[in-house]
């Protein structure tokens, strides 16, 4: 929520907002385990505005980054706190082992091995495009730039690759729900 006071809004727009992209990059680099950078940025802004109400801030940028770092540390401290009340009754909790049985695990491993073989059977360019997209999470534009091909070629190679993988797996008895 933007500040309601016009002077505070002007200060925020001129002194704080220009540093937002740099702040986000800093937080991603230093606190990559933090799941929601947006929440951390909002918490930082709230603390910054609250501090400005108490006293004028000499360097908004320095205070912004220090406040963000402290907010991140607070997040990690809160995450380490556990409720002791529940520990007393831990023996009363039902225990379920939620992992696959041996047969299911072996079947899954075999399917993964078949998938690896299917990927290796793809033509070189198709394999590289699929690997960059599905394993490395690159966008179509990034893949096109990295491989020096058109984005339409990336789209086509992905479609071809997915169809060939499906056919390869089907021909070896692997269906959508597992082995047949």
Helices and strands as residue ranges (DSSP letters): H 6-11, I 12-16, G 17-19, H 20-30, H 37-54, H 60-80, G 85-92, H 102-120, H 124-130, I 131-135, H 140-147, H 151-171, E 174-175, E 178-179
